[in-house]
Amino acid sequence: MLVCDHWQDGPEARDRMRQDVIQTPPHLRADLLAHFQRAYAL
């Protein structure tokens, strides 16, 4: 949700982000997390 905070997303965008992350296949989740950490310095 820190990425959503960065972009000042509203409730609908946050729900879409949450669903996109949940639907990410388990074997790709580490890559997604690494991307967010690099791109947004989390």
Order of alpha helices (4+ residues) and beta strands (2+ residues): alpha-alpha-alpha
